Amino acid sequence: MITLVELEKRLKELVAGVDPRDYAGLSAKIAEFFQFALDNYDSLDHEAKSRVDAACDAIREQARGAVEAMPDGIEKRQAKRYLAVAEGEHFTANGVVQILERPSQFEQPIVAAAHEVFMQLLQRILDVMYDVTRQTHRGPASFAKVGLCYWAVDELLVAIHLAQRAFTNQAYAHIRTVFEILDKIELFDAQPEWAQVWVSADDKKVRQELSAASVRQKLGNPRHDPIYSFFSELGPHGTFKGLQARGAKAQEAGEGGRPRFKLWVGGCPMQHHIVWTHTYCVHAALATLVRAIKVFSQYLNGQEMRQVLDTSGELATKFFRDHYVEWAKQQGLDARPLLEHLEKQPWRS
């Protein structure tokens, strides 16, 4: 930890030898000191943090006064933006991009647990597809199934990356695509003639016959899938429900008692969506593994795949019980349907 004494010593060392009349040089050293303090903020002890916080607050207060005293114009607007960035009320392009580039900053247990389980399931998908692609494949249906499985892998990668950073709407959109792909894989395996339509140049027929709802119907399932609709509303369709998933009403009213709303940019850290997106990412990874093993069984070692399915199902089930079911109970939600589904060990069917 960096103590207040050490922090003050560093400031003295920085400004030592600088002519107090050299305003530019002194300002540069002070700016360097504050940058060091902010870069190492998590390593400061309590006393040092309190001193840095107080100094930053004083500087911001002075800056606000100076900005408000400026005449209206371009310079004042620019200064307000710079100040808003410092106060966390405005964004920089570099800042929001870094949210996607840096490791996840969320400390909820489900975030780390989902990442660990997902990685194990993903490796098993890749292992299966390695064995599959060592073989020769012929025909549109085989080409489609192999290509779509790898497409699902990419969608899974993006979905977990976004979920880990609380990009809720975007994670749902990619999870939806995974399940849409898995339905097509199942259809092309059971009814390969539809793969011939899919690879044709008849775009109108493809849209009519191979839409998500049409594919479900051809598989003997209802055209309407409530889970798919849930993903669609919160993900790619730009619905009001989707907007609600990334905003909230502020506790404090605005001027005249008018309600104020907060909209998140760079991720939406609502706990229930963090739980749901990570749960669905694990579920989608397990579903992809199960589907790949089923449709490519002739290229795989049966004994090994039974072991893979059993261990993967048990791994995912433990994750669901430890992180989703327990959370659902705390929230007063009925987790029995999921528990009953897990008891049937659907990955074995």
N, C-alpha and C positions, 0 to 999 in steps of 0.2 A: 504494500500500500504506500501511496505517496502522502506524506503528512503535510500539514500547513507550513511547518518550519521549512521543509524541503522545497515546497512550492515558492515560498517567499525568497528562499536562497536562490532559486533559479531566476526569479525576476531580477534580483539584484545583480546577478552575473550577466544577464542580458543587457541591462541598461548601464552597466559599469563602463566608464570610458566614453559614454555618449555625451556630447555637449548639450546641456539642457536647452540651449538656444536653438539647437538643430531640431526643429519641430518635426520635420519629415522623418529624420533618422530615429528620433525617440518614439514616434508613432508606430514606425515599422517594428521596432523591438517589442513594444507593448502588444501589438497585434500578433507577433510571433509567440509571445508568452500566452496570450489567450487561446491561440490555436493549439498550443501544446496542452493547455489545461483541458480544453474541450476534447481533444483527441484521446486523452488519457483519463477522462472523467470517471470511468468505471473503476479506475485504480486509485482514485483519491479517497482518503479517509473522510469520515463524516465532517470534521471541522474544516477540512480543505474544500470539500464540496459546498458547504454552507457559504464560505467566503467567496468562492467563484460564482455561486448563484447570486449572491448579493451584488457583486461587482457587475455581473451581466445585467441584472435588473436595473441597476443605476444607469448603466450605459444606454440601455433600451429606453429608459424614461427620458434621458437627456435627448436621445435621438428623436423620440416622438415629439418632444417640444420643439426641436429644431425643424422637423419636417412640417409640423402644423403652422409654424411661423413663415414658411416659404410662400411666395405668391403662387396662385394657381397657374398651372402650366405643365408642360411635358416633364420638366425636371422634378416637380413635386410628385407627379404620378409615379415616376420611376423610383424616387426615393421611398415612397410608400410601399412599393413592391419589395424593395430590398429589405425594408424594415419588417414587412410581413413574413418574408422568408426566415429572418432571424427569430421571429416570434412563433414560428410554426404554423402560420395562417396562410401561407402561400407555398407554391411548389417550384422546384427547379427541375428541368428536364433530366439533368444528371441524377438528381435525387430519386425521382420515381423510377428511372431505369435501374438504378442500383438496387432497388427493392427486389427486382427480378434476378439480379446477378449475384447478390450475396446470399449466404446461408439463411435459412429461416430464422426469424427472430422470436418465434412463438415458443413458449416454454410449457404449454399444456402437455400432459403425458401422452395424449392421443397422437400428437404430431410426431414425436420421436418413435412411438410404437408403430404407427402406420407406415412410416418410412422403412423401418426394419422388416416388417412383414411383407410390404410391397416389394422390396428388393429381392427377397427370397422367392416370391412368386414369379417376379419378372425373370429371374435367372432360370427358373424351371421352364417358363415359356420359351425362352431363347434356346435352351438345351433341346427341347422338343423340336423346335423349328430347325435347329442344326441337323438333327437326325433326318428330318423330313426332306430337307433340301440336299441331302447326299444322294437322294434317289432321283430317277428320271420321271418326269410328269408329262402327261399329254392331255390336250384338250382345253377348251375355255374354262370348264369348271375347276380343273386342277390349278390352272394358272390363277384364276380368281381367288380360290381358297388360300393359296400360298401368299399371294399379294395382299389380300385383305387381312390375313393374320399379322403380317408385318406392319400393315397400316395401323392395326389396333395397338400394336406395340408402341408406335410413335404417339398415338393418342393417349395412351396410358402414361407415357413419360411426361407429356405436357400437362395432363390432368393432375398428377401428383405434384409436379413442380409448382403449379398454380395453387393447389390446395394448401401446400405447405407455407405459402405466403399469403393466404387468405384472399386470393383473387376468386371470390365465390362464383360470380356469374360465369366467368370464363372456365372455371373448373367443371361446372355443370355441363357446359356446352360440349366439352371434350369427352366427358363421361357418357353423355348421350350418344355421341358418335360411336363410341366403343360398342354399345349395345346394338346400335343400328347395323354396324359391321358384322357383329356376331350372328344376327338374324340372317343376313345375306349369306354368310358362310354356311349356316345350317340349311338354308334353302338350296344353295348350289350343290350341297352334298346330297340332299335327299331328292332333289329334282334338277339334275344338271342341265336340262334343256333351257332353264331360265338363265343360265350363265351365257348361253348363246345369244339370247336377247340382250343381256346386259352389255356384251362387248360389241353389239351391232351399232350401226349408225342411225338407228331409228330412235331418236331422242324422245319423240312423243310417246312411243310405246314404252320406252324405259321408264319415263315419268309415271305413266298410268299403271304399269304392271309391277314396277319395282320400287314404288314409294315405300316408306317405312310401314304404313298401314297395310298396303297391299301384300307386302312380304309376310307380315304377321298373319294375315288372313290365309295366305297360301300354306302357311305352316300349321293351320288349324287352330290358330289363336284369335282372340277378339281383335278387331281392327283398332279399337281404342285401348291403349296401354296407359294407365294412370301414372306409372312411374316415368315413362317416356314423356308424357305430357308435363309432368313436374319438372323434368330436366329442361324441356323446351321453354316453359314459361320463365324459369329462372336463369336460363342460359342465353340462347341465341336469338330469341324472338322479340326482345326489346319491349316486354310487357310491363304494366304497372307493378305487378307482383315482383318482377325482376328488379325494378327500381327500389321497391320497398326492402329488398334483400340487401341493399347497399346504402341504406339511410335510416335515420331515426329522428324522432322529435326531440329537440333540445329541452332540457329541464327548465332552463331560464327563458322566459318570454322576451320578445324584443320590445321596441318602443311602442307605447300604447297598448301593451299587453298582447301584441300580435305573436302568434306562434312562430317559433324558429325551428328549422330543420337542419340536420347535419348530413351531408353526403360524403362518403368516403372515396378517396382516390388513392390508388396504390395499394389496394387490398381493403377488405371489410372484415374486421376482427370480431364479428358476432359469434358467440360461443356455439350456438346451435348449428350454424352453417359450417363452422370448423369441424364439428363432430360429424355432420352429415357428409361433407365432401370427402373427408378422410375415410369414413366408413364405406362410401360408395366406390372410392378408388380401390380399396382392398377387395371389395365385392367384384368390381369389374375385372381386376387382375385374376382373381380366382376363376371367374366365368370364362375368361379368355383361355386360361390354361385348360380348363375342362373341355371347352369346345375344340381346341386344337388337338387334344388327345383323342377325342371322339372321332373327328372327321379324318384324322390321319393315322388311325390305329393300325392299319396294315403295314405301316412303315416303322412302327415302334415295337419295343420289347414289352410284351404284355405284363410280365411279372414286375418289371421296373415301374411301368406306368401305374399299376395298382398301388404300389408303394408311394409313388409321387402323389397320386390323388388322395390317399389316406392321410399322409403327413401334411399335405397342403390344406386339406379340409379341416384337420385338427388345428393347424396353425391359425387359419382364418377364424375358426369358431372361437378359439381362446381370445383372439383380438376382439371379436364382436361382444363376447361376454364381459370381458374386462373393461372395455372402453365405451361401447355403445349401450349395452344393456344396463350397466351400472349408472351411466349418465341418464338414461331414459327413466329409470326408477326415481332418481333424484328430482327429475322434472315432472314427476307424476304421470308419465306416459306409460301406456300399456306395451310392454316388451314381449308379451306372450306369443303373438304371431311369429316374431322372429325366432324365439326359442323353439317353438313347435316346428318351424321350418328347419332349423339346424338339427333337431333331433332326427329328422328323416335322412340326414346325410345326403343332400341332393347331389353332391359331386360324384356319388357312386351310381346314379341312375343312367 
